[in-house]
Amino acid sequence: MKHVATSKFWDAYDKLPKSVRVLADKNYAIIQVDPFHPSLHFKKVGKF
């Protein structure tokens, strides 16, 4: 699966706290290896 990020994404990414960027990078590494990894699943919260 190919992933592409816009410059708007990178602007927002750069503004995140370092701890959040590290977590995002770890999850991106997981999704590259296994896009269906259970830790990447969303759960329903309320009406969302």
N, CA, C, O and CB atoms as a CASP TS submission, in Angstrom:
PFRMAT TS
TARGET T0000
AUTHOR 0000-0000-0000
METHOD Language model
MODEL 1
PARENT N/A
ATOM      1  N   MET     1       0.837  -1.168   0.000  1.00  0.00           N
ATOM      2  CA  MET     1       0.000   0.000   0.000  1.00  0.00           C
ATOM      3  C   MET     1       0.890   1.242   0.000  1.00  0.00           C
ATOM      4  O   MET     1       1.860   1.332   0.752  1.00  0.00           O
ATOM      5  CB  MET     1      -0.957  -0.008   1.211  1.00  0.00           C
ATOM      6  N   LYS     2       0.541   2.179  -0.847  1.00  0.00           N
ATOM      7  CA  LYS     2       1.324   3.409  -0.938  1.00  0.00           C
ATOM      8  C   LYS     2       0.666   4.493  -0.101  1.00  0.00           C
ATOM      9  O   LYS     2      -0.548   4.688  -0.164  1.00  0.00           O
ATOM     10  CB  LYS     2       1.466   3.869  -2.408  1.00  0.00           C
ATOM     11  N   HIS     3       1.472   5.195   0.683  1.00  0.00           N
ATOM     12  CA  HIS     3       0.978   6.281   1.518  1.00  0.00           C
ATOM     13  C   HIS     3       1.612   7.585   1.054  1.00  0.00           C
ATOM     14  O   HIS     3       2.814   7.650   0.798  1.00  0.00           O
ATOM     15  CB  HIS     3       1.284   6.018   3.019  1.00  0.00           C
ATOM     16  N   VAL     4       0.789   8.616   0.951  1.00  0.00           N
ATOM     17  CA  VAL     4       1.254   9.924   0.510  1.00  0.00           C
ATOM     18  C   VAL     4       0.774  10.972   1.509  1.00  0.00           C
ATOM     19  O   VAL     4      -0.361  10.910   1.982  1.00  0.00           O
ATOM     20  CB  VAL     4       0.747  10.248  -0.929  1.00  0.00           C
ATOM     21  N   ALA     5       1.635  11.930   1.827  1.00  0.00           N
ATOM     22  CA  ALA     5       1.268  12.998   2.756  1.00  0.00           C
ATOM     23  C   ALA     5       1.454  14.349   2.069  1.00  0.00           C
ATOM     24  O   ALA     5       2.417  14.564   1.333  1.00  0.00           O
ATOM     25  CB  ALA     5       2.119  12.921   4.061  1.00  0.00           C
ATOM     26  N   THR     6       0.524  15.237   2.323  1.00  0.00           N
ATOM     27  CA  THR     6       0.588  16.572   1.738  1.00  0.00           C
ATOM     28  C   THR     6       1.462  17.486   2.597  1.00  0.00           C
ATOM     29  O   THR     6       1.817  17.143   3.725  1.00  0.00           O
ATOM     30  CB  THR     6      -0.829  17.167   1.588  1.00  0.00           C
ATOM     31  N   SER     7       1.792  18.616   2.064  1.00  0.00           N
ATOM     32  CA  SER     7       2.571  19.586   2.842  1.00  0.00           C
ATOM     33  C   SER     7       1.761  20.083   4.044  1.00  0.00           C
ATOM     34  O   SER     7       2.333  20.414   5.082  1.00  0.00           O
ATOM     35  CB  SER     7       2.997  20.780   1.951  1.00  0.00           C
ATOM     36  N   LYS     8       0.439  20.135   3.905  1.00  0.00           N
ATOM     37  CA  LYS     8      -0.426  20.522   5.025  1.00  0.00           C
ATOM     38  C   LYS     8      -0.298  19.503   6.165  1.00  0.00           C
ATOM     39  O   LYS     8      -0.268  19.870   7.339  1.00  0.00           O
ATOM     40  CB  LYS     8      -1.909  20.634   4.559  1.00  0.00           C
ATOM     41  N   PHE     9      -0.223  18.224   5.799  1.00  0.00           N
ATOM     42  CA  PHE     9      -0.028  17.183   6.815  1.00  0.00           C
ATOM     43  C   PHE     9       1.287  17.410   7.544  1.00  0.00           C
ATOM     44  O   PHE     9       1.326  17.392   8.774  1.00  0.00           O
ATOM     45  CB  PHE     9      -0.052  15.774   6.174  1.00  0.00           C
ATOM     46  N   TRP    10       2.373  17.624   6.791  1.00  0.00           N
ATOM     47  CA  TRP    10       3.685  17.784   7.417  1.00  0.00           C
ATOM     48  C   TRP    10       3.746  19.030   8.289  1.00  0.00           C
ATOM     49  O   TRP    10       4.437  19.036   9.308  1.00  0.00           O
ATOM     50  CB  TRP    10       4.771  17.845   6.353  1.00  0.00           C
ATOM     51  N   ASP    11       3.038  20.079   7.908  1.00  0.00           N
ATOM     52  CA  ASP    11       2.976  21.282   8.750  1.00  0.00           C
ATOM     53  C   ASP    11       2.325  20.951  10.093  1.00  0.00           C
ATOM     54  O   ASP    11       2.810  21.360  11.147  1.00  0.00           O
ATOM     55  CB  ASP    11       2.189  22.415   8.033  1.00  0.00           C
ATOM     56  N   ALA    12       1.215  20.202  10.039  1.00  0.00           N
ATOM     57  CA  ALA    12       0.521  19.817  11.269  1.00  0.00           C
ATOM     58  C   ALA    12       1.368  18.835  12.079  1.00  0.00           C
ATOM     59  O   ALA    12       1.439  18.936  13.304  1.00  0.00           O
ATOM     60  CB  ALA    12      -0.854  19.195  10.943  1.00  0.00           C
ATOM     61  N   TYR    13       2.007  17.892  11.398  1.00  0.00           N
ATOM     62  CA  TYR    13       2.871  16.905  12.066  1.00  0.00           C
ATOM     63  C   TYR    13       4.000  17.601  12.822  1.00  0.00           C
ATOM     64  O   TYR    13       4.296  17.249  13.964  1.00  0.00           O
ATOM     65  CB  TYR    13       3.458  15.911  11.037  1.00  0.00           C
ATOM     66  N   ASP    14       4.621  18.574  12.192  1.00  0.00           N
ATOM     67  CA  ASP    14       5.729  19.300  12.817  1.00  0.00           C
ATOM     68  C   ASP    14       5.302  20.058  14.074  1.00  0.00           C
ATOM     69  O   ASP    14       6.132  20.332  14.941  1.00  0.00           O
ATOM     70  CB  ASP    14       6.334  20.270  11.824  1.00  0.00           C
ATOM     71  N   LYS    15       4.030  20.394  14.178  1.00  0.00           N
ATOM     72  CA  LYS    15       3.531  21.129  15.349  1.00  0.00           C
ATOM     73  C   LYS    15       3.157  20.219  16.516  1.00  0.00           C
ATOM     74  O   LYS    15       2.899  20.701  17.619  1.00  0.00           O
ATOM     75  CB  LYS    15       2.328  21.954  14.957  1.00  0.00           C
ATOM     76  N   LEU    16       3.126  18.901  16.282  1.00  0.00           N
ATOM     77  CA  LEU    16       2.780  17.962  17.348  1.00  0.00           C
ATOM     78  C   LEU    16       3.902  17.880  18.378  1.00  0.00           C
ATOM     79  O   LEU    16       5.067  18.100  18.047  1.00  0.00           O
ATOM     80  CB  LEU    16       2.489  16.568  16.767  1.00  0.00           C
ATOM     81  N   PRO    17       3.555  17.565  19.625  1.00  0.00           N
ATOM     82  CA  PRO    17       4.604  17.324  20.619  1.00  0.00           C
ATOM     83  C   PRO    17       5.454  16.125  20.200  1.00  0.00           C
ATOM     84  O   PRO    17       4.971  15.217  19.524  1.00  0.00           O
ATOM     85  CB  PRO    17       3.986  17.087  22.024  1.00  0.00           C
ATOM     86  N   LYS    18       6.709  16.133  20.603  1.00  0.00           N
ATOM     87  CA  LYS    18       7.626  15.064  20.196  1.00  0.00           C
ATOM     88  C   LYS    18       7.090  13.689  20.570  1.00  0.00           C
ATOM     89  O   LYS    18       7.221  12.751  19.784  1.00  0.00           O
ATOM     90  CB  LYS    18       8.996  15.274  20.830  1.00  0.00           C
ATOM     91  N   SER    19       6.492  13.544  21.748  1.00  0.00           N
ATOM     92  CA  SER    19       5.987  12.235  22.174  1.00  0.00           C
ATOM     93  C   SER    19       4.899  11.716  21.229  1.00  0.00           C
ATOM     94  O   SER    19       4.812  10.512  20.985  1.00  0.00           O
ATOM     95  CB  SER    19       5.439  12.319  23.604  1.00  0.00           C
ATOM     96  N   VAL    20       4.083  12.608  20.705  1.00  0.00           N
ATOM     97  CA  VAL    20       3.019  12.217  19.774  1.00  0.00           C
ATOM     98  C   VAL    20       3.623  11.848  18.418  1.00  0.00           C
ATOM     99  O   VAL    20       3.180  10.892  17.781  1.00  0.00           O
ATOM    100  CB  VAL    20       1.979  13.362  19.612  1.00  0.00           C
ATOM    101  N   ARG    21       4.627  12.600  17.979  1.00  0.00           N
ATOM    102  CA  ARG    21       5.297  12.271  16.711  1.00  0.00           C
ATOM    103  C   ARG    21       5.962  10.900  16.786  1.00  0.00           C
ATOM    104  O   ARG    21       5.913  10.132  15.825  1.00  0.00           O
ATOM    105  CB  ARG    21       6.345  13.346  16.358  1.00  0.00           C
ATOM    106  N   VAL    22       6.582  10.592  17.919  1.00  0.00           N
ATOM    107  CA  VAL    22       7.230   9.286  18.095  1.00  0.00           C
ATOM    108  C   VAL    22       6.184   8.175  17.999  1.00  0.00           C
ATOM    109  O   VAL    22       6.415   7.164  17.336  1.00  0.00           O
ATOM    110  CB  VAL    22       7.975   9.216  19.462  1.00  0.00           C
ATOM    111  N   LEU    23       5.047   8.356  18.651  1.00  0.00           N
ATOM    112  CA  LEU    23       3.976   7.363  18.590  1.00  0.00           C
ATOM    113  C   LEU    23       3.442   7.218  17.165  1.00  0.00           C
ATOM    114  O   LEU    23       3.196   6.103  16.704  1.00  0.00           O
ATOM    115  CB  LEU    23       2.839   7.748  19.544  1.00  0.00           C
ATOM    116  N   ALA    24       3.264   8.329  16.475  1.00  0.00           N
ATOM    117  CA  ALA    24       2.795   8.293  15.088  1.00  0.00           C
ATOM    118  C   ALA    24       3.797   7.563  14.201  1.00  0.00           C
ATOM    119  O   ALA    24       3.401   6.783  13.335  1.00  0.00           O
ATOM    120  CB  ALA    24       2.557   9.720  14.558  1.00  0.00           C
ATOM    121  N   ASP    25       5.076   7.804  14.406  1.00  0.00           N
ATOM    122  CA  ASP    25       6.107   7.128  13.613  1.00  0.00           C
ATOM    123  C   ASP    25       6.100   5.620  13.862  1.00  0.00           C
ATOM    124  O   ASP    25       6.269   4.834  12.930  1.00  0.00           O
ATOM    125  CB  ASP    25       7.492   7.707  13.937  1.00  0.00           C
ATOM    126  N   LYS    26       5.905   5.217  15.119  1.00  0.00           N
ATOM    127  CA  LYS    26       5.843   3.781  15.444  1.00  0.00           C
ATOM    128  C   LYS    26       4.651   3.133  14.753  1.00  0.00           C
ATOM    129  O   LYS    26       4.764   2.046  14.186  1.00  0.00           O
ATOM    130  CB  LYS    26       5.752   3.567  16.976  1.00  0.00           C
ATOM    131  N   ASN    27       3.505   3.811  14.805  1.00  0.00           N
ATOM    132  CA  ASN    27       2.312   3.254  14.159  1.00  0.00           C
ATOM    133  C   ASN    27       2.454   3.235  12.640  1.00  0.00           C
ATOM    134  O   ASN    27       1.953   2.319  11.988  1.00  0.00           O
ATOM    135  CB  ASN    27       1.070   4.058  14.554  1.00  0.00           C
ATOM    136  N   TYR    28       3.116   4.212  12.078  1.00  0.00           N
ATOM    137  CA  TYR    28       3.349   4.209  10.634  1.00  0.00           C
ATOM    138  C   TYR    28       4.239   3.029  10.235  1.00  0.00           C
ATOM    139  O   TYR    28       4.021   2.403   9.198  1.00  0.00           O
ATOM    140  CB  TYR    28       3.993   5.541  10.188  1.00  0.00           C
ATOM    141  N   ALA    29       5.232   2.732  11.056  1.00  0.00           N
ATOM    142  CA  ALA    29       6.100   1.581  10.780  1.00  0.00           C
ATOM    143  C   ALA    29       5.284   0.286  10.804  1.00  0.00           C
ATOM    144  O   ALA    29       5.501  -0.606   9.985  1.00  0.00           O
ATOM    145  CB  ALA    29       7.258   1.508  11.812  1.00  0.00           C
ATOM    146  N   ILE    30       4.348   0.193  11.747  1.00  0.00           N
ATOM    147  CA  ILE    30       3.496  -0.998  11.831  1.00  0.00           C
ATOM    148  C   ILE    30       2.619  -1.102  10.591  1.00  0.00           C
ATOM    149  O   ILE    30       2.491  -2.180  10.012  1.00  0.00           O
ATOM    150  CB  ILE    30       2.621  -0.960  13.108  1.00  0.00           C
ATOM    151  N   ILE    31       2.016   0.003  10.180  1.00  0.00           N
ATOM    152  CA  ILE    31       1.091  -0.045   9.037  1.00  0.00           C
ATOM    153  C   ILE    31       1.817  -0.391   7.729  1.00  0.00           C
ATOM    154  O   ILE    31       1.223  -0.979   6.825  1.00  0.00           O
ATOM    155  CB  ILE    31       0.368   1.303   8.887  1.00  0.00           C
ATOM    156  N   GLN    32       3.083  -0.032   7.633  1.00  0.00           N
ATOM    157  CA  GLN    32       3.847  -0.381   6.435  1.00  0.00           C
ATOM    158  C   GLN    32       4.041  -1.888   6.338  1.00  0.00           C
ATOM    159  O   GLN    32       4.017  -2.449   5.242  1.00  0.00           O
ATOM    160  CB  GLN    32       5.209   0.327   6.438  1.00  0.00           C
ATOM    161  N   VAL    33       4.233  -2.544   7.475  1.00  0.00           N
ATOM    162  CA  VAL    33       4.458  -3.990   7.502  1.00  0.00           C
ATOM    163  C   VAL    33       3.136  -4.743   7.423  1.00  0.00           C
ATOM    164  O   VAL    33       3.024  -5.717   6.679  1.00  0.00           O
ATOM    165  CB  VAL    33       5.222  -4.394   8.773  1.00  0.00           C
ATOM    166  N   ASP    34       2.127  -4.301   8.186  1.00  0.00           N
ATOM    167  CA  ASP    34       0.851  -5.008   8.261  1.00  0.00           C
ATOM    168  C   ASP    34      -0.287  -4.000   8.404  1.00  0.00           C
ATOM    169  O   ASP    34      -0.604  -3.592   9.521  1.00  0.00           O
ATOM    170  CB  ASP    34       0.845  -6.011   9.443  1.00  0.00           C
ATOM    171  N   PRO    35      -0.905  -3.593   7.298  1.00  0.00           N
ATOM    172  CA  PRO    35      -1.964  -2.590   7.356  1.00  0.00           C
ATOM    173  C   PRO    35      -3.199  -3.043   8.146  1.00  0.00           C
ATOM    174  O   PRO    35      -4.048  -2.219   8.486  1.00  0.00           O
ATOM    175  CB  PRO    35      -2.374  -2.221   5.962  1.00  0.00           C
ATOM    176  N   PHE    36      -3.304  -4.341   8.437  1.00  0.00           N
ATOM    177  CA  PHE    36      -4.457  -4.862   9.170  1.00  0.00           C
ATOM    178  C   PHE    36      -4.101  -5.259  10.595  1.00  0.00           C
ATOM    179  O   PHE    36      -4.837  -6.008  11.236  1.00  0.00           O
ATOM    180  CB  PHE    36      -5.042  -6.053   8.440  1.00  0.00           C
ATOM    181  N   HIS    37      -2.980  -4.762  11.089  1.00  0.00           N
ATOM    182  CA  HIS    37      -2.533  -5.072  12.451  1.00  0.00           C
ATOM    183  C   HIS    37      -3.614  -4.654  13.451  1.00  0.00           C
ATOM    184  O   HIS    37      -4.155  -3.554  13.347  1.00  0.00           O
ATOM    185  CB  HIS    37      -1.181  -4.356  12.770  1.00  0.00           C
ATOM    186  N   PRO    38      -3.936  -5.527  14.426  1.00  0.00           N
ATOM    187  CA  PRO    38      -5.008  -5.219  15.380  1.00  0.00           C
ATOM    188  C   PRO    38      -4.810  -3.919  16.159  1.00  0.00           C
ATOM    189  O   PRO    38      -5.795  -3.283  16.534  1.00  0.00           O
ATOM    190  CB  PRO    38      -5.141  -6.344  16.348  1.00  0.00           C
ATOM    191  N   SER    39      -3.594  -3.516  16.407  1.00  0.00           N
ATOM    192  CA  SER    39      -3.380  -2.291  17.185  1.00  0.00           C
ATOM    193  C   SER    39      -3.749  -1.038  16.401  1.00  0.00           C
ATOM    194  O   SER    39      -3.809   0.048  16.976  1.00  0.00           O
ATOM    195  CB  SER    39      -1.931  -2.203  17.631  1.00  0.00           C
ATOM    196  N   LEU    40      -3.994  -1.167  15.115  1.00  0.00           N
ATOM    197  CA  LEU    40      -4.344  -0.015  14.283  1.00  0.00           C
ATOM    198  C   LEU    40      -5.842   0.119  14.058  1.00  0.00           C
ATOM    199  O   LEU    40      -6.279   1.050  13.382  1.00  0.00           O
ATOM    200  CB  LEU    40      -3.647  -0.114  12.954  1.00  0.00           C
ATOM    201  N   HIS    41      -6.633  -0.784  14.605  1.00  0.00           N
ATOM    202  CA  HIS    41      -8.082  -0.745  14.414  1.00  0.00           C
ATOM    203  C   HIS    41      -8.689   0.375  15.242  1.00  0.00           C
ATOM    204  O   HIS    41      -8.219   0.696  16.333  1.00  0.00           O
ATOM    205  CB  HIS    41      -8.721  -2.095  14.790  1.00  0.00           C
ATOM    206  N   PHE    42      -9.733   0.953  14.699  1.00  0.00           N
ATOM    207  CA  PHE    42     -10.476   1.985  15.411  1.00  0.00           C
ATOM    208  C   PHE    42     -11.589   1.311  16.199  1.00  0.00           C
ATOM    209  O   PHE    42     -12.068   0.247  15.806  1.00  0.00           O
ATOM    210  CB  PHE    42     -11.050   3.057  14.427  1.00  0.00           C
ATOM    211  N   LYS    43     -12.001   1.911  17.295  1.00  0.00           N
ATOM    212  CA  LYS    43     -13.143   1.401  18.019  1.00  0.00           C
ATOM    213  C   LYS    43     -14.207   2.479  18.046  1.00  0.00           C
ATOM    214  O   LYS    43     -13.903   3.672  18.049  1.00  0.00           O
ATOM    215  CB  LYS    43     -12.754   0.959  19.448  1.00  0.00           C
ATOM    216  N   LYS    44     -15.450   2.050  18.067  1.00  0.00           N
ATOM    217  CA  LYS    44     -16.568   2.976  18.073  1.00  0.00           C
ATOM    218  C   LYS    44     -16.670   3.637  19.457  1.00  0.00           C
ATOM    219  O   LYS    44     -16.632   2.963  20.487  1.00  0.00           O
ATOM    220  CB  LYS    44     -17.892   2.244  17.704  1.00  0.00           C
ATOM    221  N   VAL    45     -16.800   4.954  19.454  1.00  0.00           N
ATOM    222  CA  VAL    45     -16.932   5.704  20.692  1.00  0.00           C
ATOM    223  C   VAL    45     -18.184   6.564  20.572  1.00  0.00           C
ATOM    224  O   VAL    45     -18.237   7.490  19.764  1.00  0.00           O
ATOM    225  CB  VAL    45     -15.656   6.578  20.980  1.00  0.00           C
ATOM    226  N   GLY    46     -19.185   6.250  21.380  1.00  0.00           N
ATOM    227  CA  GLY    46     -20.436   6.994  21.293  1.00  0.00           C
ATOM    228  C   GLY    46     -21.054   6.848  19.917  1.00  0.00           C
ATOM    229  O   GLY    46     -21.179   5.736  19.402  1.00  0.00           O
ATOM    230  N   LYS    47     -21.441   7.965  19.319  1.00  0.00           N
ATOM    231  CA  LYS    47     -22.049   7.904  17.982  1.00  0.00           C
ATOM    232  C   LYS    47     -20.991   7.967  16.875  1.00  0.00           C
ATOM    233  O   LYS    47     -21.335   7.970  15.693  1.00  0.00           O
ATOM    234  CB  LYS    47     -23.054   9.052  17.806  1.00  0.00           C
ATOM    235  N   PHE    48     -19.737   8.015  17.239  1.00  0.00           N
ATOM    236  CA  PHE    48     -18.653   8.110  16.250  1.00  0.00           C
ATOM    237  C   PHE    48     -18.045   6.763  15.982  1.00  0.00           C
ATOM    238  O   PHE    48     -17.121   6.652  15.177  1.00  0.00           O
ATOM    239  CB  PHE    48     -17.574   9.073  16.716  1.00  0.00           C
TER
END
